[in-house]
Amino acid sequence: MNYTLAVFKSRFATLNFANLLRANNVPVAIINTPSQIGSACGISVKFLSDYYSKVQTIIATKGGLNNFVGFYSYGDNSGRVMMLKVCEDSRFFH
């Protein structure tokens, strides 16, 4: 399965984002942010990549998210965690 991580600079923003997604029927998990990502608060929101377009729609309509670092594609490739930055476009986060 492929997942997407939403990464923020603050725990408060991360938890608010997770609650927003849950309220919109997007199943999420709070995980420790992989060390490869670097400047983040230490936790991230993980959701199935199948929900990525729905998440972008939620963000565009709800707005108000602060401290966004970016979205990362997150998957397991033969026992190695692979990550790729997908989006850091802040126009969705005003």
Beta strands, then each sheet from edge to edge (+ up, - down):
strand 1: 3-8
strand 2: 28-32
strand 3: 43-48
strand 4: 68-77
strand 5: 80-87
sheet 1: 2+ 3- 1+ 4- 5+
end
